[in-house]
Amino acid sequence: MTIVDELGKASAKAQHLPVPITSASRMQSNRHVMYVLKDSSARPAGKGAIIGFLKVGYKKLFVLDDREAHNEVEPLCILDFYIHETLQRHGHGRELFQYMLQKERVEPHQLAIDRPSQKLLKFLNKHYNLETTVPQVNNFVIFEGFFAHQHPPARKLPPKRTEGDIKPYSSSDREFLKVAVEPPWPLNRAPRRATPPAHPPRSSSLGNSPERGPLRPFVPEQELLRSLRLCPPHPTARLLLATDPAASPAQRRRTSSLPRSEDSRY
C-alpha cells in the first residue's frame, strides 16, 4: 500500500495535478487494474526498484463520433501512466504498455485516455501512430478508428403492454366521443319508465292530446292479415252485419243464427 501511494504521488507531481488520482484506498474500492514494472537487478534493501506503473479500467462513457452523435460505450481506459524521470527514454514505457495490450487483448485505437499529458500523446503517436483525435466534450481522448470495431447497440423493443392496460385516447378521439350521435327515428324512441304523475291526468276533451307511448316494432302485412283471420269476430260486429242490408250473403249466413230483436220499428 505504501508503494502504491508513493507511485500515485509521483505521478500527480509529474502531471502537475493538485491531488493524486492513484492510491491504495482507491484501488480497493474499484475494479481498476494496475500494471507495475520492476527492476529486479537493483537491490536496494534487497527488494528491487519500481520503474513505473500503468493503471487501466473499464468505464461507461458518452462519446461523440465523427458525425457528432452521442454513443454510450464502455471501453478500456488509460487512467494513469507514469515512468520514473530517471528511467524515461529507455523503452520501459513501451514495454509496459505493450504488455498491458497483450493481457487485455485490445488494440491501441480502441482505448480511451483520461486527461492525457503532452508526453503521453507524443508517446502514442511515436509508437502506435495515433495522431488524429475525435473531439469530445469530456476529459477523455479517443483516436480515429475508435468506432471501427464498435458494434451498434441492439435496438430495444418497447415492453409488451398487459391486457389490463388501456390505451389512452388521443385528443381527436376525445373530441369525437363528446359528440353524441343520435340514431334515426323511430330507433331514438326509448321506452319511458312508468312514474306516478304529480297531478291526475286531464281528459283529452279539454284540448290536450294524449301522450304517445313507445312505438311497437313494425309488423309485416301478411302477418297482420293472418292474425286477423285467426281472431274470432266480436258479438257487436255480428249484430251490425246482420242488420246491414249491404252486407254480402256470406256475411248474412254467418250471422243468420243470431236472434233478431222483436221491435223492428225504425
C-alpha positions in Angstrom: 0.0 0.0 0.0 2.9 2.4 0.7 4.4 1.7 -2.7 1.1 2.4 -4.5 0.5 5.6 -2.6 4.1 6.8 -3.3 3.7 6.0 -7.0 0.4 8.0 -7.1 2.1 11.0 -5.6 5.0 10.8 -8.0 2.6 10.6 -11.0 0.5 13.5 -9.7 3.6 15.6 -9.3 4.9 14.8 -12.8 1.5 15.7 -14.4 1.1 18.8 -12.2 -2.1 17.5 -10.6 -3.4 19.0 -7.4 -4.1 15.6 -5.8 -3.1 12.0 -6.7 -5.5 10.0 -8.8 -3.9 6.7 -7.8 -3.9 5.4 -4.2 -4.2 2.1 -2.4 -7.6 3.1 -1.0 -8.9 3.9 -4.5 -7.6 0.6 -5.8 -9.5 -1.3 -3.1 -12.8 0.5 -3.9 -12.9 -0.1 -7.7 -12.1 -2.7 -10.3 -9.1 -1.0 -11.9 -6.0 -2.9 -12.8 -2.5 -1.7 -12.1 0.5 -3.0 -14.0 3.8 -2.4 -12.2 7.3 -2.7 -13.9 10.0 -3.6 -11.5 13.8 -3.7 -11.9 14.8 -6.9 -10.1 18.5 -6.3 -10.7 18.5 -3.3 -8.5 18.7 -4.4 -4.9 18.3 -1.5 -2.5 17.4 -3.3 0.7 17.2 -6.5 -1.3 13.7 -5.9 -2.8 14.4 -4.3 -6.2 13.2 -1.0 -7.6 10.0 0.3 -9.2 10.4 1.7 -12.7 6.8 2.8 -13.4 3.2 1.7 -13.5 0.1 1.8 -15.8 -3.4 1.8 -14.4 -6.4 0.9 -16.6 -10.1 0.2 -16.1 -13.4 -0.1 -18.0 -15.7 2.9 -17.8 -19.1 3.8 -19.2 -18.7 6.9 -21.3 -20.8 9.0 -23.7 -18.6 9.9 -26.6 -19.1 11.7 -29.9 -18.3 10.1 -33.2 -17.3 11.8 -36.5 -20.9 12.9 -37.1 -21.1 14.4 -33.6 -23.6 11.7 -32.5 -23.6 10.6 -28.9 -22.7 7.0 -28.3 -22.8 5.1 -25.0 -19.7 2.8 -24.8 -17.7 1.0 -22.1 -14.1 1.0 -23.4 -10.9 0.2 -21.6 -9.4 3.5 -20.4 -5.9 4.6 -19.6 -6.3 6.2 -16.2 -2.8 6.8 -15.1 0.6 6.2 -16.6 4.0 7.0 -15.0 7.6 6.1 -15.6 10.3 7.4 -13.2 12.0 10.5 -14.6 15.5 9.0 -14.4 14.4 5.9 -16.4 12.5 7.6 -19.2 13.5 7.2 -22.9 14.9 3.7 -22.3 12.0 1.7 -23.7 10.4 0.9 -20.4 7.2 2.7 -21.1 6.6 0.9 -24.4 7.5 -2.4 -22.8 4.9 -1.8 -20.0 2.3 -0.5 -22.5 2.7 -3.5 -24.9 2.4 -6.0 -22.0 -0.9 -4.4 -21.0 -2.3 -4.6 -24.6 -1.5 -8.3 -24.7 -3.0 -9.0 -21.4 -6.2 -7.0 -22.0 -6.4 -8.1 -25.7 -7.1 -4.7 -27.1 -5.8 -2.5 -29.9 -4.3 0.9 -29.2 -7.0 2.8 -31.2 -9.7 1.1 -29.1 -8.5 2.8 -25.9 -9.9 6.0 -24.3 -7.3 8.1 -22.4 -8.3 10.1 -19.4 -6.7 13.6 -19.5 -3.5 12.6 -21.3 -0.5 14.8 -20.9 1.5 16.0 -23.9 4.2 13.4 -23.2 1.6 10.6 -23.4 0.2 11.9 -26.6 3.7 12.1 -28.2 4.3 8.5 -26.9 1.2 7.2 -28.6 1.9 9.0 -31.8 5.5 7.7 -31.9 4.9 4.0 -31.1 1.3 3.4 -32.3 0.8 6.1 -34.9 -2.2 7.6 -33.0 -2.4 11.2 -34.1 -5.9 12.2 -35.2 -8.3 12.6 -32.3 -12.1 12.8 -32.3 -13.2 15.9 -30.4 -15.1 15.3 -27.2 -16.9 17.3 -24.6 -15.4 15.4 -21.6 -11.8 14.8 -20.4 -11.4 11.6 -22.4 -9.5 11.4 -25.7 -10.2 8.9 -28.4 -8.5 8.5 -31.7 -9.6 7.9 -35.2 -10.7 4.2 -35.7 -12.2 4.0 -32.2 -15.6 3.2 -33.6 -14.2 0.8 -36.3 -14.9 -2.3 -34.0 -17.7 -0.9 -32.0 -20.9 -2.8 -32.6 -24.1 -0.7 -32.7 -26.3 -1.4 -29.7 -29.2 -3.6 -30.3 -32.5 -1.8 -30.6 -34.6 -2.3 -27.5 -38.2 -3.1 -28.2 -40.9 -1.5 -26.1 -42.2 -3.8 -23.3 -45.5 -5.5 -24.1 -48.5 -4.0 -22.5 -50.6 -6.2 -20.3 -54.1 -6.9 -21.2 -55.3 -4.8 -18.3 -53.7 -1.6 -19.7 -55.9 0.7 -21.6 -54.5 2.8 -24.4 -55.4 6.5 -23.7 -57.5 8.3 -26.3 -55.9 10.9 -28.4 -57.3 14.5 -28.5 -59.2 13.8 -31.7 -60.8 10.6 -30.2 -61.9 12.6 -27.1 -63.5 15.2 -29.2 -65.3 12.6 -31.2 -66.6 10.9 -28.1 -68.0 14.1 -26.8 -70.5 14.3 -29.8 -73.5 12.1 -29.1 -74.6 10.5 -32.3 -78.4 10.1 -32.2 -79.9 7.2 -34.1 -82.7 7.9 -36.7 -86.4 7.9 -35.9 -88.0 5.6 -34.6 -84.9 4.0 -33.1 -84.4 7.0 -31.0 -87.7 6.4 -29.2 -86.5 4.8 -25.9 -89.1 3.2 -23.6 -90.1 5.5 -20.8 -90.2 4.4 -17.2 -93.6 4.4 -15.6 -93.6 7.2 -13.0 -96.6 8.2 -11.0 -97.9 11.6 -12.2 -97.7 14.5 -9.9 -101.3 15.6 -10.8 -104.2 13.5 -12.1 -104.2 13.4 -15.9 -106.7 15.7 -17.5 -109.2 14.4 -20.0 -108.4 14.6 -23.7 -111.7 16.6 -24.2 -110.1 19.6 -22.6 -107.8 20.1 -25.5 -104.6 18.2 -24.6 -103.6 15.4 -26.8 -102.8 12.0 -25.2 -99.2 11.2 -24.7 -97.7 8.9 -27.2 -96.2 5.7 -25.8 -93.3 3.8 -27.1 -93.6 2.6 -30.6 -94.1 -1.1 -31.3 -92.0 -2.9 -33.9 -93.2 -2.9 -37.5 -95.4 -5.9 -38.3 -95.5 -7.2 -42.0 -98.8 -7.0 -43.8 -99.0 -10.8 -44.4 -98.5 -11.5 -40.7 -101.1 -8.9 -39.8 -103.8 -10.4 -42.1 -103.0 -13.9 -40.9 -103.6 -12.7 -37.3 -106.9 -11.0 -38.3 -108.2 -14.2 -39.9 -107.5 -16.2 -36.7 -109.3 -13.7 -34.4 -113.0 -14.5 -33.7 -115.5 -11.8 -34.6 -116.8 -9.6 -31.8 -120.6 -10.0 -31.0 -121.2 -6.4 -31.8 -119.8 -6.9 -35.3 -122.1 -9.9 -35.9 -125.1 -7.8 -35.0 -124.1 -5.0 -37.3 -123.6 -7.4 -40.2 -127.0 -9.0 -39.6 -128.9 -5.6 -39.8 -126.8 -4.1 -42.6 -128.7 -4.5 -46.0 -125.5 -4.0 -48.0 -123.8 -6.9 -46.3 -122.8 -9.9 -48.5 -124.8 -13.2 -48.4 -121.8 -14.9 -46.9 -121.8 -12.4 -44.1 -125.6 -12.8 -43.7 -125.3 -16.6 -43.5 -122.6 -16.2 -40.8 -124.9 -14.1 -38.7 -128.2 -15.8 -39.5 -128.1 -17.7 -36.4 -128.2 -14.6 -34.3 -131.7 -13.7 -32.8 -133.3 -10.6 -34.1 -134.9 -8.0 -32.0 -138.7 -8.2 -31.6 -139.0 -4.5 -32.1 -138.5 -3.9 -35.8 -139.7 -0.4 -35.9 -137.4 2.2 -37.2 
